[in-house]
Amino acid sequence: MTVDGMSARLERAGLEIADPWYSEGPLPPREAWRRVTSGETAPLVTLPGDRLAEVDARWHRLAAENGFFEGDGLFLVEIDGPRPGSGPRHWARVRLTPGWDLTGGLRPAPDGQAEFVAMAVGGDTLLGVTADADGVRITVVDRIAERVEAEALRAAEETPRQREEAWESLLAGASRKFWLLWAESLGGNPGVPDDLRIELLGLSGALPYYRQSAAVVEAAMAHEDPSVRARFAEYQRNLTAEQLGRLIVAETEARYRAYLIWTARHKGLPSAVCEQLVTDPSFAVREELAQLPGLPVPVLAALSADSHACVRAAACGPAWPHLDERTREGLLHDDDGSVRTAALLRHHEDHPVPRSVFEAAEPGVQARMVEGCRLARDLAERVTRDEDPARRRSLARNPFLETDLVLLLGEDHDGDVRFQASVHPRLSEEERARIDFPFEPRSMSRDLDWVAALHGDPDAMRRLAASAHPVVRRGVARARHLPPDVVERLARDEDRIVHLFLAESCEDAPAELLLSVWRWWTGSFSHPNRPHSHPNFPRRDLLRYADDPSPRMRRLALDDPDSTPELVERFGRDVSDEVRARAADDPRLSAASAVRLLSDPYDTVRAAAARHPELPARTLVGLLRDLATAETAARHPGLPVPVMRRILEEARAALA
């Protein structure tokens, strides 16, 4: 249900909403509904469906007896109902207003009955209202924490026979939907042996996104489905340039050959493969090849003379330095306009654009000239006075612009123009410091290519690390290796994004800086798990944080090799969901505690507990049978190999 739809129903029932997406209920809503409808507790009240006012009165009395309205009067309610589903469920934190009407106002349809479950904030008792043809029932489930503990202890005491029966029951009654869902999710299971991974090719779209062994990669390269081959080529980082070249040459479909060449943009291709692709029958393949960095000179020359205009246009720029004057003139006067434009732009990286040529060009070409070509002095001066600030910003990005004009743009009335001028590579650091540019310290900034090109120059790094411009210093911090004095200077920098980039990118970042960044940064898509995965991140003397007020620091104590299973158990009951999730991810956590944390109110904790290697088979089977948890459970490395094999067989049969 959308937040608007839920809010409308709650307001119609006379409830004031304090928070429609409350996460800190004693139980997750799905677990609360399960306990109300499972039959573990008999309904306390059953009334005919036409006596809704009496249902409200009885519910209110029971709620008051169980402390629902104490303090500020706020309590928790969930109204999505007990029906199964895989979507997220949330508590709403609400209070009653005068004239409230829960059973009437929460009806999902004019002829439907209201069904809802409620708890006191921080309480230990559930009140569930459910309805069917026989009437409306109010079920009270008390001592929730005690029940969760007792069930977890019972689940952990699993005998070998019970384990065997659990897996037999799973395989006996699964539907087609579950077989296919489990097979798809097995692609992310680290416990699947290579022979089964090879059989999963084509069945699990998740498989290419996880690092695979050489045997699985080889099998994927020979798979009959070109989309499987293409996904492996894109996502398997251990695929070599030679393997990729072999795959491209063997590919029969032109669109896949072009796609595979695109995936080689960071690896490159063997020269022999490039020479073979120059004569590929598909111009789309040759065009993609022309955009591949680092091509051999003979290949570039051949592509610049290709029969198809789009290939010549793509090859023109990279081939230009290696072409003779006659070939360049031919491209400048090519029959195709796109080729002439590409040649013109590349020509004017070496020769200034005169005003007459600029004015004769189309607006789109003019924009590219302003940003990337050498401009005649009078033309460049004219653009510095252009009325359009976007054009002046483009000029400020032009790497060929003379220093005095960059400084002139550094005095522009538009702040964005001044900022672009302030990061120009021609400026000395003294000149850069004189520009008054707008800057938001919390803002993320893109890397400067010219700084990245100097990463291997220690003297340049020393000079730029002392820059008054934070974006320049951030660019220095992105270097993989830096001299010790530069690292020390950046570690003291006033800009914390410099610290972050140093922690993410620089292998020389010191331990104390990494700990400092860890306090406030959890990792990004481009640098997942940094700074924690950094080789210099401290691994010892972390027990000192076991009682730290910060949950992020507290959880580090479990990384210390001297930490104990007792500390893991203690952290499994920590007040912070972040600390509980770390404990749930620790293999030393007891099976009973892992089962208990499956009832945690936070998704991250439950997900970590669902991956715990000591989960009992009966518990894991329950997770596999629930659409909301089936994908996570199918990635559990504790699935027996015979069960994995059966899933594979049934999924294949379901698709046949």
N, C-alpha and C positions, 0 to 999 in steps of 0.2 A: 504494500500500500504506500502511496506517496505521502510525503509529510503534509501536503495540503488536504488530501482526503482524510487522513487520520485526524488532523486538527479539526476539520469540519465536524466529524462525528463526535469527537470529544466535547467540542463546544455545544453541539446540539444536545448532548447529555447533561449539560450544566456543569462542566468541569473547566476550571481555570488551568491553563497549561503553563507550567514553569519551564519545562524542557521536553520537547517532543521526541528527542533521540537520546534518552538517558542510557548510559552504558554500565552504571555501577550497581545494578540490582544484585541481590544475593545469589541469584541464579540467572542464566541466560533465559530469555522468554521461551524458547523451544523446550528447554528442560523443565520449565515451570508447567507448560501445557502437558508434557508427557506425564508428569507426576499427578496432575489433576485427572487425566483421562485413562491412566493405565490400570486403574482398579486397585492400586495398592491401598487406597483409603476409600471406604464407602461414602457416598454422599450423605451429608448431615441433614440436608433439607431437600425434599422433592415436592414440588407444587405444580398444579396444572398451568399450562401455558397462558391461560387467560387471566391469571392473578398476578400480573406484573408488579402492581403496587406493593403487594405483600412480599414478593421476591425482594424488592428494593429495601423494604423495612427489615426483613430478616438478614439481608446482606449487611446493612448498615449496623445492626446490633452486633453481629459477629465481627465486623471490621473494628468497631469501637472496642470490643472486648480484647482484641489482639493488638491494640495500640496503633492502629492505622492513622489516627488523626491527632496524635500527640504532638506537642511542640508547635511547629508552624502549620500543621494540618496537611502537609504534603504526603502523598503516598504514590505508589507505582501501579500503573495499569497497562495491560497489553490487550489489544482488541482485534488482532488478526485472526484469532480463532485457532482451534486445535488441528485444523486440516494440515496434512503434510505439505512440505514445500522446501525448495532449496534456497530461497531468497533470505536476505538478512531480516532479523526480527529485532525490535527495539522496545524497551520500556518507555512510557511517557510518565513524566513526573507531574502530578496534577494535585488540585485540591477541590473539594466540593464547594459550589456556590449556592445561594438560596434558590430553591426551586429545581434542584438537580433531579434528573430522571434517567438513571443509568440503563435500566432494561428497556425503556422505551426509546431513549435517545440514541443508544448504541446499536439499534437494529440495522443490519446491513441492507435490508430491503423491506418494503412495506409488509410483506407476508413472512419475513424471516424473524428469527429470535436473536436477541443479543447474547453473545458469548464473549466473556472476558475473564481475565485472571488478574488478580491484584495482590500486592504485597506492601507491607510497611517499608519505608526507607530504612535500610539496615535491619529489617525484621527477620523473623525465622519461621513465618507461617504464611502459607498461600491460601487465598480464597478464590476458587474458580467457579464461574457460573457457566453451565453448559446446558444445551437444550436438544431434544429430539421429539419424536411423535408422542412420547409418554409424558412429557412435561419438562419443567425446568428444575435443574439440580444445582444445589450449592454444596461444593466439596471443600472441606478444610483439610489441608495437609500441614501438620505442625512439625516441629523439631527437624527442620530441613537440614541444617548442618550435621546433626547427628545421623540422619538417614544417609546423607552423602558419604560420611565417614564409614558407616557400617557397610554400605554397599561396596565401597572401594576395597575394604579389607576382605570381604567375601570374594570379590572378583579376583583378587590377587592370589587367593588360595586355590589355584586351578590345578587339577590333577591331569596327568597325561591323557587319561581317558576322556575327560571333559574337553581337553584341547582337540583331540581327534574328532569328537562328536561335533564340536563347533564348526570345524572346517567341512565336515560332511554335510551339516545342515545348510551351510552357505552354498555349496555346490548343487544341492538338491533342488533348491527352489528359486533360482535367480531368473529374472526376466531378460528379454533381449536388450532392453534399455540399459540394464546394469552390466551385462556382459560387455557391451560396446564402450560404456563409460569406464569400466575397469581397465579394458585393454588400452584405451587412449591414455589413461593415467599411468599405466605401467611404464610408459616411456620415460617417466621421471623417477622411477624407482631404482635406487643404486644397488639393490640386491638382485636385480635380474641378471642371470648369466648371459654371456655373449651369444650362445647359440639361440637363446630365446629373443634376445635383442634383434638378431638378424631376422627372425620370424616376425617380429613386430614391425619391421619396415613396411610402410604402406598402411598399417593398421593404427599406428600411434603417431599423430602429427606432432606430439610433444618430443619425440625422440631426438630430432636434430638439434634441439635447443640445449641439450646436455652433452657434455664432453664424452665422446665414445672412444673405444679402443681402436687400434689400427685395423683389426679384423672386421669390426662393424662398419667402419668407414669404407673399407674396400668393398664389402658387400653392398653398401648403399650406392657406391659408384657404379655397380653393375646391376642395380635394380631396374626393373622394367618400366617403372613409372618415372618419367622425366622430372616431375615436380618433386619427388623424393630426392633425386640426385641434385636438383637445384638447391633445395633447402639445406642439404648437408654441405654443399659447396659454400653457401653463404654463412652458415653458423658454426661449422667445425673449424676452430682456429688451428687445430693440429694438421689440417689438410695442407700439404706442401704445394708449392708452385708447380712442381713436376706432375703431381697427381691431378691438379686442376687442369693443367694443359692437356693431359691425356684424356680427361673427361670431356673437355671442349671439343677436341679433335674427333672423338667418337660419337658426339651428339649429332643426331640426325635432323632434329628440328631447329630451324634457324632462330626462332624466338628464344629457345633455351640456350643456344650457343651465345647469343647476344647477352642474355641474362648472366650466364656464367662468366663471360668476360667482365661484366660489370662487377661481379663478386671478387674479381682479381685486382681491383683497384689498389688494395693495400699490400698484396703479395707480389704482384707482377707475374709475368709468364716467361717461360724459357724462350730464348731468341728463335729457336727452330720452330716453335709453335706460332709465334708472331709472324714469321716469314710465310708459314703455311696459310695463315688466316688472311693475309693480304689479298689472296686470290679467292677468298670465300665467295660463293655465288650470291650471298645475301648482302645487299648494301647496308642493311641495318647492323649486321655483324661487323662489317668493315668500319662503319661509323663509330660503333662502340669501341672497337679496337683503337681507333685514332685518338680516343680520349683517355687511353690507358697511360699512366705516367711511366717515364723511363724507357720508351720504345727505342730500339736500335735505329740509327740514322738511316740505313737503307730502307727500313720499313716505313719510316716517316716520309721519306722521299717518294716512295711508291704510292702511299696513301694520298699525298698532296697532288698526285697526278691521276687519281682515281677517275673512273668514268662517271661516277655519280657525284653530283654537286654537294650533297650533304656530307659526304666523306671528305671531299676536298676542303670544305669549310671547317670541319672539325680538326683536320690535320694541319691546317694552315698555320695556326699559332705555334704549336710545338715544333713543327718542321722548319719554320722560318729561318732560324739562325744557321741551318745547315744547307740552305738552298742557294744556288747561284743567282746572279742578277737577272738573267734571262728568265728563269723559272718564276722568280718573284714578280717580274713585270707581267708574265702570263697570268698569274693569279690576280694581280691588280686590275687586269682588263678581261677577266673571265666572263664568259657568256652569262653566268648565273650571278644574280645580285647578292645572294648570301655569301658567296665565295669572295666577291669583290669587297664586301663589307668586312669580312674577317681579315682579308689581306690588308685593307686600308688601316684598320685598327692596329694590326701588328706592325705595319710599316711606320706608323706614327708613334710607336714606342721608342723608335730610334731617331725619327725626324720630326721636328715640331709641326703641329697642325697649324697651317696658316688660316687667317680669318675667313678667307674666301672659301676654302674647303669646308670649314666648319659650318658656315651659313648655308652651303649647298646641301648639307647632309640632312637626313630625316631626323625628327626629334629624338627618337630612340637611339640613333647612332650618336647624336650630339651628347646625350647623357653619358654614353659609354666613353666618349672622348674626354669629357670633362673629368671623369673619375680615373681613367686608366691610360691616357696618352700624354705625350709631351705636347704642351701648348705653346704656340708663339707668344712672346712676351706681351704684346698688345692684347691678344685674345685672353690670356690668363688674367691680365689686369681688368679687362672688361667683365669677366665672370665674377671677380671679387666684388663687383658693384651690382651684380644681378639682383633684381627685386625678389626672386624666389629663394627663400632660405634653404630649401632642399637642394637647389643647384649649388649654392655656396658650400653646403655641407659636403656634397659630392666632390667639389674642388678641394676641400680640405683633406679628403682621403687620397688625393692624387699623389703617388709617390715621387713624381718627377717635378713637383711644384718647387719653385725657388724659395729659399729660406725667408727672404724679406716678405714675400707674399703670404707665406704660412703665418708669419708673425702679424701681418695685417689682418688676416682672418682671425687671429687670436684676440683681436680687439673688436670683433664683430658684435653688434648689439644682440644677436641671437645666441643664447647660451649653448645650444647644441652645435652651432658652427664653431664656437670657441673650444668646446670640448674636443671636436674632431681635430681641430688644429693642434690642440695640446698633446695629442699622441702621435704626431707626425714624426716619421723616422729621421728627417733632416735636421731637426732641432737638437742643439746641445742641451744638456740638462739645465744649464743656467738660463737659456732662452725659454725652455719649457716651464721653468719655475715662475717666469714673469707673467704667464697667462692666467687670468682669473677665469676659471671654468667652473660650471656647476657640477657638483658631485655628491651623490648620496652614498655614504659609506656602506649601507646595507645592500646596495645594489650589486647584482652579479654582472660581470662584464665579460665580453668575448675576448679570447686571447689575441694578442697582437702578433701578426705573422712575422714582422721584422724583428721583434724581440725573440721569438722562437728560433729564427734563423741564426741567432747569435748564441744559442745555448751552449755551444761547444767552445766558446771563446771566454776563458776565465777573466781576462781584463775587462771585456765588455760587460760581463755579469757583475763585476765589482762596481763599475761605473753606474750601471743602470740600477743596481740595488740601492744606491744612494740617491736615486731620483726623488724629486719632490712629488712626482705623480704616482698615486697609488696603483693605477692600472698598469703602469710600466713595471712597478715592483711586483705586482701580481704575475705579470708575464715572466719575470725572472724566477719566481717561486715555482713555476710550472716545469723548470728544467729537471731532468732526471737525476743529474749529478751537479753539484756546485762546490766551489772551494769552501773549506771550513769557515773562513772569515765571513763569507757571504751568507752561509747558513746561519751563523751566529747573529749576524746583523738582521736578517729577515725574521729570525725567531723573536727578536725584540721589537719588531715593527708594530706601530700603533694600529694598523689596519688588520682586523682579525681575518679578513678574506685572504690576505697574504699568508697568514698562519694556516688557513684551510688548504690553500693550493700547495703549500710546502708539504703538509701532511699527506695530501693525496698523491702528489707527483714526484717529490724528491726523495730518492732512496737514502739521502744523508740527513733527513730530518731527525732532530734529537728526541729522546724519549720524553722529556718533560714537556716539550711542545706538543707531542702527540697526545699525552694525557690531558693537556689543557684543551685541545680541540675536541677530544672525546667528550668532555663535559657538556658540549653544546651541539655537536654534529653527529648524525646517525648514519651518514653514508648517502651516496647519490647513485643514479643509474650508470653514470660514466665511470665512477670509482666506487663500486659497491664494497661495503664493509671497511672502507678506510675511515678513520686511521687505525682501527683495531687490527686489521690484517697487515699493517705495515711491519716489515722485518725488525724495525727498531722499537716497536711497541713493547713496553715492559711486560715480562711474564712472571717475574718474581717480586717478592715484597709487596704483594697486592692484598694480603690479608689485613693490612692496616686499614683498608677501606670497608671492612665487613660491617662496621657500624656507622659508616659515613651517612650524613643526612641526605645526600644526593643519591637517588636510586641508580643513576648511571654509574656512579663510582662504586656504589655498594656491590653491584652485580659483578664487578671486576674481580672481587675476592675469589670467585669460583675458578678463575683462570690460574690462580696460584697453584703450583704443583703440591704445596703443602696443605691445600684445602681438604676438607674431610667430607665424607658422606653425611655426617651430622649437620654440617653447614648447608649442604644441598637441601636437606630436609627442612631446615629452618627457613631457608630462602623460599622454599615451596609454599610457605605460609606468610610471606612478607606482605606488608600493606601495599607495596607497589606492584602493579601488573607487569612492569618491565622486569623487575627482579624475579617475580614468579615465572615469567616466560623463560628467563635464563635458566632457572632451576629445572623447568620442564624439559629443557633442551640438554640437560646433563644426564649421561647414561648412568650415573651413580644414584640418581633419584630412585626411590623404591617404586615397585609396580603399583602398590596401593596409592601412593601419592600421585603418580601419573594418572591413574583412573580418577582420583578425586579432582584433579585439575581439569579434567574433561568437562566438569560442571562449573568451571570458572566463568564469571560474567564477561571476561574479555576474550575476543576472538583470537588475538595473538597468543594468549596463554593456552587456549584450547587447541589451537593448531600445533603448537610446540608439543603439547602433551600427546596429541594424536600421532606424532612421529616417534614417540619414545620407544626404544628397542625392547623394553621389558613389558609392553602392554600384553595382558592376557589375550589368548585367542578369542575367547567369548566376547570380550570388549571390542577387539578389532573387527570381528564379524559384525557386531552391531553397528559400528561406524561404516562398514562397507555397505550395509543395507539401507543406510540413510542417505538420500540424495544430497543433503547439505554437507555431508562429510565423506562421501564415497570417493571423491577424487583424491583427497588427502590420504585416506586410508589405503588406497591402491598404490600409493607411493611408499608405503611402509616397508622397510627392508626385511621385516620379519615374516612377510608372506612366504609360506613354504613354496619351493620350486614346483612341486606337483600342482599346487593351486594355481600358480602363474600359468603353467602349461595348459591347464583346463580352461582358464579364462581365454587364453589365446585360441584354443580350438573352438570354443563356443562362439567367440566373437567372429572368427572366420566363417563359421557355419551360418551365423546370423546375417552376414553380409552376402553370402553366396546366393 
